[in-house]
Amino acid sequence: MRDFVYHMHPARVVFGAGSVKRLAAEIELLGARRALVLSTSEQRSAAEHVAELLGHRCAGIFDKAAMHVPVETAREAREVARRLEADCAVAVGGGSTTGLGKAIALESGLPIVCIPTTYAGSEVTPVYGITEAGLKKTGRDPRVLPRTVIYDPELTLSLPVPMSVTSGINAIAHAAEGLYATDGNPVMDLMAGEGIAAIAKALPAIRANPADVAARGDALYGAWLCGTVLGNVGMALHHKLCHTLGGTWNLPHAQTHTVVLPHALAYNAAAASGAMRRIAQAVGGEDAPAAVYDLARNNGAPLSLRELGMPADDLEHACELALKNQYPNPRPLARDGLLQLLQNAWEGRRPDGASQRIAG
């Protein structure tokens, strides 16, 4: 048995179809009276539905959440919360809205309730990210951890299939890196394997029938587990690289994670063989990088950074940015290897067993 340290962050999870109807009671449990509802402009209708459920407890709606949490938006939201005398916030939507809630909590200490409508998983982590001057800065702080998460599979029925797939693979990335984290532990390993398997099972079913509530529930269950892994252990190359690409080139978050993950796994495969076996088994393949790539391809997800609008001429700059801050990773970061990883991801190559492992 390996040595480890186990520490679980406090969390309250309310799970089940129709559970959003319990929101007002959950707000009362927090001792809060005025909730600011957060959303993107595209999800304004969902925010209005939540506001109706809150009734007199709703202080207002702020619908300007944006990808990668621009610092200007975070400051505006904090000011709106102060002006409306909100004593909590309710984030309705995906990672962008959850991220905005965290940015508010970081400075104000307002308690956050999250109602995820995607499979991002960030709702159960103390990880935050804010983009300023084209650079995304991330950190961990217990103040940003949402107090309560309400998982209602019915609220994800309107999530388009393409976004469901990329959001799910984004969640898989959290658990995959958790399996080779330097501060991992057996409990997180169990959650990671279960979470990856639940999402890998759910995505084809959702693609076949987007109205399958049971499959949507499996995906949310997997997202919860994978997000919990992300919140309790450190991340490595994949997440750092995706934050660099997303924050600097404004690439779509979930799609970027989907494209990069097979290649990040290929980079680390030889140095994390045990983790690769677990990932492959959970996805249902023989080789982890190829199995994850096939899961994306077979369910219609984008496969290349080129499709996402990443300029080929900027790959070297992305590599240099990734090398600036060294961090724990199973395999040391090497310029040639990272540049090859980025080139493979830009072209959308399929990692093909040991012969295609990234050298350099």
C-alpha positions as CSV (number, residue, x, y, z in Angstrom):
1,M,0.0,0.0,0.0
2,R,1.4,3.4,-1.0
3,D,1.7,6.3,1.5
4,F,-0.9,9.0,1.1
5,V,-2.7,11.9,2.8
6,Y,-6.5,12.1,2.5
7,H,-8.5,15.3,3.0
8,M,-12.0,15.8,1.7
9,H,-13.5,19.2,1.2
10,P,-16.9,19.8,2.8
11,A,-19.8,19.5,0.3
12,R,-23.6,19.2,0.3
13,V,-25.0,17.5,-2.8
14,V,-28.7,17.2,-3.7
15,F,-29.1,14.8,-6.6
16,G,-32.1,13.7,-8.5
17,A,-34.7,14.5,-11.2
18,G,-36.7,17.5,-10.1
19,S,-34.4,18.4,-7.3
20,V,-34.1,22.0,-8.4
21,K,-37.5,22.5,-6.7
22,R,-35.6,22.2,-3.4
23,L,-33.6,25.3,-4.1
24,A,-35.5,27.7,-1.8
25,A,-35.2,25.2,1.1
26,E,-31.4,25.0,0.4
27,I,-31.1,28.8,0.5
28,E,-32.8,28.8,3.8
29,L,-30.4,26.2,5.2
30,L,-27.6,28.6,4.4
31,G,-29.3,31.3,6.4
32,A,-29.5,33.5,3.3
33,R,-32.3,35.8,2.3
34,R,-31.4,37.5,-1.0
35,A,-29.8,35.5,-3.8
36,L,-28.3,36.9,-6.9
37,V,-28.9,34.5,-9.8
38,L,-26.0,34.1,-12.2
39,S,-26.1,32.8,-15.8
40,T,-24.8,33.5,-19.3
41,S,-26.9,35.5,-21.6
42,E,-27.8,32.3,-23.5
43,Q,-29.2,30.8,-20.4
44,R,-31.2,33.7,-19.3
45,S,-34.4,31.7,-19.5
46,A,-33.0,29.1,-17.1
47,A,-32.0,31.9,-14.7
48,E,-35.5,33.3,-14.9
49,H,-37.0,29.9,-14.0
50,V,-34.7,29.7,-11.0
51,A,-35.7,33.3,-10.0
52,E,-39.3,32.2,-10.1
53,L,-38.6,29.3,-7.8
54,L,-36.9,31.7,-5.4
55,G,-39.7,34.2,-5.4
56,H,-39.1,37.0,-2.9
57,R,-35.6,35.5,-2.1
58,C,-34.3,36.5,-5.5
59,A,-32.4,39.8,-5.4
60,G,-31.9,39.9,-9.2
61,I,-30.3,38.2,-12.2
62,F,-26.8,38.8,-13.6
63,D,-26.6,37.2,-17.0
64,K,-23.1,38.2,-18.2
65,A,-21.1,35.2,-17.3
66,A,-18.5,34.5,-19.9
67,M,-15.9,31.8,-20.8
68,H,-12.7,31.9,-18.8
69,V,-14.1,34.6,-16.4
70,P,-12.8,37.9,-17.7
71,V,-11.7,40.0,-14.7
72,E,-13.9,42.9,-15.8
73,T,-17.0,40.7,-15.6
74,A,-16.1,39.4,-12.2
75,R,-15.7,42.9,-10.9
76,E,-19.0,44.0,-12.4
77,A,-20.8,41.0,-10.8
78,R,-19.3,41.7,-7.4
79,E,-20.5,45.3,-7.6
80,V,-24.0,44.2,-8.6
81,A,-24.2,41.8,-5.7
82,R,-23.1,44.5,-3.3
83,R,-25.5,47.1,-4.7
84,L,-28.5,44.6,-4.5
85,E,-27.4,43.6,-1.0
86,A,-27.3,39.9,-2.0
87,D,-26.1,37.6,0.7
88,C,-25.6,34.6,-1.6
89,A,-25.4,33.7,-5.2
90,V,-27.0,30.9,-7.3
91,A,-25.0,29.9,-10.4
92,V,-27.1,28.3,-13.0
93,G,-25.3,26.7,-16.0
94,G,-21.9,25.4,-16.8
95,G,-18.3,26.1,-15.9
96,S,-18.4,29.8,-17.0
97,T,-21.2,30.6,-14.6
98,T,-19.8,28.5,-11.8
99,G,-16.4,30.3,-12.4
100,L,-18.1,33.7,-12.1
101,G,-19.7,32.6,-8.8
102,K,-16.3,31.6,-7.5
103,A,-14.8,34.9,-8.6
104,I,-17.5,36.7,-6.5
105,A,-16.9,34.4,-3.5
106,L,-13.1,34.9,-3.7
107,E,-13.4,38.6,-2.9
108,S,-16.7,38.9,-1.0
109,G,-17.0,35.6,0.8
110,L,-20.6,35.2,-0.5
111,P,-21.8,31.6,-0.2
112,I,-22.5,30.0,-3.6
113,V,-25.2,27.5,-4.6
114,C,-24.5,25.8,-7.9
115,I,-27.1,24.2,-10.3
116,P,-25.0,22.6,-13.1
117,T,-26.5,22.2,-16.5
118,T,-23.4,20.7,-18.0
119,Y,-20.8,18.2,-16.9
120,A,-18.0,20.6,-16.1
121,G,-17.5,19.4,-12.5
122,S,-16.1,22.7,-11.3
123,E,-19.0,23.1,-8.9
124,V,-17.3,20.7,-6.4
125,T,-13.8,22.1,-6.5
126,P,-12.0,25.0,-4.7
127,V,-10.3,25.8,-8.0
128,Y,-10.9,29.1,-9.6
129,G,-9.7,30.8,-12.8
130,I,-9.8,34.5,-13.9
131,T,-8.5,35.9,-17.2
132,E,-6.8,39.3,-17.2
133,A,-4.8,40.8,-20.1
134,G,-5.1,37.6,-22.1
135,L,-3.7,35.3,-19.4
136,K,-5.7,32.9,-17.4
137,K,-4.6,32.7,-13.8
138,T,-5.8,29.8,-11.7
139,G,-5.6,29.0,-8.0
140,R,-7.2,27.1,-5.1
141,D,-9.0,28.7,-2.2
142,P,-11.6,27.2,0.1
143,R,-13.6,30.4,0.0
144,V,-14.7,29.7,-3.6
145,L,-16.0,26.2,-3.0
146,P,-19.8,26.2,-3.5
147,R,-21.7,25.4,-0.3
148,T,-24.4,23.3,-2.0
149,V,-24.7,21.7,-5.4
150,I,-28.1,20.7,-6.9
151,Y,-27.8,18.1,-9.6
152,D,-31.1,17.8,-11.6
153,P,-30.7,15.7,-14.7
154,E,-33.9,17.2,-16.2
155,L,-32.1,20.6,-16.4
156,T,-29.5,19.0,-18.8
157,L,-32.0,17.8,-21.3
158,S,-31.6,21.0,-23.3
159,L,-27.9,20.7,-23.5
160,P,-27.1,20.0,-27.1
161,V,-25.5,16.7,-27.9
162,P,-22.2,18.1,-29.2
163,M,-21.7,20.1,-26.0
164,S,-22.8,17.2,-23.9
165,V,-20.0,15.1,-25.4
166,T,-17.3,17.7,-25.0
167,S,-18.4,18.6,-21.5
168,G,-18.4,14.9,-20.5
169,I,-14.9,14.4,-21.9
170,N,-13.7,17.5,-20.1
171,A,-15.0,15.9,-16.9
172,I,-13.1,12.7,-17.8
173,A,-9.9,14.8,-18.0
174,H,-10.3,15.8,-14.3
175,A,-10.4,12.1,-13.2
176,A,-7.7,11.0,-15.6
177,E,-5.1,13.4,-14.3
178,G,-6.2,12.6,-10.8
179,L,-5.1,9.0,-11.3
180,Y,-1.5,10.1,-11.8
181,A,-1.5,13.1,-9.4
182,T,1.5,13.3,-7.0
183,D,-0.9,13.8,-4.1
184,G,-3.5,11.2,-5.1
185,N,-4.9,8.6,-2.8
186,P,-7.0,5.4,-3.0
187,V,-10.3,7.1,-2.5
188,M,-9.8,9.5,-5.3
189,D,-8.6,6.6,-7.5
190,L,-11.9,4.8,-6.9
191,M,-13.9,8.0,-7.6
192,A,-11.9,8.6,-10.8
193,G,-12.5,5.1,-12.2
194,E,-16.2,5.2,-11.4
195,G,-16.6,8.7,-12.8
196,I,-14.8,8.0,-16.1
197,A,-16.8,4.8,-16.6
198,A,-20.2,6.5,-15.9
199,I,-19.5,9.2,-18.4
200,A,-18.1,6.9,-21.0
201,K,-21.3,4.8,-20.7
202,A,-23.6,7.9,-20.8
203,L,-22.2,9.8,-23.8
204,P,-23.2,7.2,-26.5
205,A,-26.6,6.9,-24.9
206,I,-27.2,10.6,-24.9
207,R,-26.1,10.9,-28.5
208,A,-28.6,8.1,-29.4
209,N,-31.4,9.7,-27.4
210,P,-30.8,13.2,-26.0
211,A,-34.1,12.9,-23.9
212,D,-32.8,9.9,-22.0
213,V,-33.0,11.2,-18.4
214,A,-31.3,8.1,-17.0
215,A,-28.3,8.7,-19.3
216,R,-28.2,12.3,-18.4
217,G,-28.2,11.3,-14.7
218,D,-25.3,8.9,-15.3
219,A,-23.4,11.8,-16.9
220,L,-24.1,14.1,-14.0
221,Y,-23.1,11.4,-11.5
222,G,-19.9,10.9,-13.4
223,A,-19.3,14.7,-13.5
224,W,-19.7,14.9,-9.8
225,L,-17.2,12.2,-9.1
226,C,-14.7,13.5,-11.7
227,G,-15.1,17.0,-10.3
228,T,-14.5,15.8,-6.8
229,V,-11.2,14.3,-7.9
230,L,-10.2,17.6,-9.5
231,G,-11.0,19.4,-6.3
232,N,-9.0,17.1,-4.0
233,V,-5.7,16.5,-5.8
234,G,-3.4,18.5,-8.0
235,M,-3.6,18.6,-11.8
236,A,-0.8,18.2,-14.3
237,L,0.1,18.9,-17.9
238,H,-3.3,18.5,-19.5
239,H,-5.0,21.1,-17.4
240,K,-2.2,23.6,-17.4
241,L,-1.9,23.3,-21.2
242,C,-5.6,23.8,-21.7
243,H,-5.7,26.8,-19.4
244,T,-2.9,28.3,-21.5
245,L,-4.6,27.6,-24.8
246,G,-8.0,28.7,-23.6
247,G,-7.0,31.9,-21.7
248,T,-4.5,33.2,-24.3
249,W,-6.3,32.2,-27.6
250,N,-9.9,32.3,-26.2
251,L,-10.5,28.7,-27.4
252,P,-13.7,27.0,-26.2
253,H,-13.1,25.4,-22.8
254,A,-14.7,21.9,-23.1
255,Q,-13.7,21.5,-26.7
256,T,-10.1,22.3,-26.0
257,H,-10.0,19.7,-23.2
258,T,-11.5,17.2,-25.5
259,V,-8.9,17.7,-28.2
260,V,-5.9,17.9,-25.9
261,L,-6.6,15.0,-23.5
262,P,-5.6,12.0,-25.7
263,H,-2.3,13.7,-26.5
264,A,-1.6,14.7,-23.0
265,L,-2.2,11.1,-22.0
266,A,0.1,9.9,-24.7
267,Y,2.8,12.3,-23.5
268,N,2.6,10.8,-19.9
269,A,1.7,7.2,-20.8
270,A,5.1,5.6,-20.2
271,A,5.5,7.4,-16.9
272,A,2.1,6.5,-15.6
273,S,1.3,3.0,-16.8
274,G,-0.9,2.2,-13.8
275,A,-3.1,5.2,-14.4
276,M,-3.3,4.4,-18.1
277,R,-4.6,0.9,-17.4
278,R,-7.3,2.2,-15.1
279,I,-8.4,4.8,-17.7
280,A,-8.5,2.3,-20.6
281,Q,-10.5,-0.1,-18.5
282,A,-13.0,2.6,-17.5
283,V,-13.4,3.8,-21.1
284,G,-13.6,0.3,-22.4
285,G,-10.4,0.1,-24.6
286,E,-7.0,-1.4,-24.5
287,D,-4.9,1.8,-24.8
288,A,-5.9,4.9,-22.8
289,P,-4.9,7.7,-25.2
290,A,-6.5,5.9,-28.2
291,A,-9.6,4.9,-26.2
292,V,-10.3,8.5,-25.2
293,Y,-9.7,9.7,-28.7
294,D,-12.1,7.1,-30.1
295,L,-14.7,8.1,-27.5
296,A,-14.6,11.7,-28.8
297,R,-14.5,10.6,-32.5
298,N,-17.3,8.1,-32.2
299,N,-19.5,10.7,-30.6
300,G,-18.9,13.5,-33.1
301,A,-16.6,15.7,-31.0
302,P,-13.9,18.0,-32.5
303,L,-10.5,16.3,-32.8
304,S,-8.1,19.0,-33.6
305,L,-7.0,22.5,-32.4
306,R,-7.2,23.5,-36.0
307,E,-11.0,23.0,-35.9
308,L,-11.1,25.3,-32.9
309,G,-9.3,28.1,-34.6
310,M,-5.9,27.8,-33.1
311,P,-3.3,29.3,-35.5
312,A,-0.6,26.9,-36.5
313,D,2.0,29.6,-36.3
314,D,1.3,30.1,-32.6
315,L,2.1,26.5,-31.5
316,E,5.7,27.4,-30.5
317,H,4.4,30.3,-28.4
318,A,2.0,28.1,-26.7
319,C,4.8,25.7,-25.9
320,E,6.9,28.4,-24.4
321,L,4.0,29.6,-22.2
322,A,3.5,26.1,-21.0
323,L,7.1,25.7,-20.1
324,K,7.3,29.0,-18.1
325,N,5.9,27.5,-14.9
326,Q,7.1,24.1,-14.0
327,Y,4.6,21.9,-12.1
328,P,4.3,18.3,-11.0
329,N,3.8,15.9,-13.9
330,P,4.6,12.2,-14.2
331,R,7.0,13.0,-17.0
332,P,9.3,16.1,-17.0
333,L,8.2,18.8,-19.3
334,A,10.5,18.9,-22.4
335,R,10.2,21.5,-25.2
336,D,10.5,19.0,-28.1
337,G,7.9,16.7,-26.6
338,L,5.4,19.4,-25.8
339,L,5.8,20.9,-29.2
340,Q,5.1,17.5,-30.7
341,L,2.1,17.1,-28.4
342,L,0.7,20.4,-29.6
343,Q,1.4,19.6,-33.3
344,N,-0.5,16.2,-32.9
345,A,-3.4,18.0,-31.2
346,W,-3.5,20.7,-33.9
347,E,-3.6,18.1,-36.6
348,G,-6.0,15.8,-34.7
349,R,-3.9,12.7,-35.0
350,R,-5.0,9.5,-33.3
351,P,-2.6,8.2,-30.7
352,D,-2.0,4.7,-31.8
353,G,-0.5,2.5,-29.1
354,A,3.1,2.4,-28.0
355,S,4.4,3.3,-31.5
356,Q,2.8,6.7,-31.3
357,R,4.0,7.7,-27.8
358,I,5.4,11.3,-27.8
359,A,9.1,11.3,-27.7
360,G,11.4,14.3,-27.0
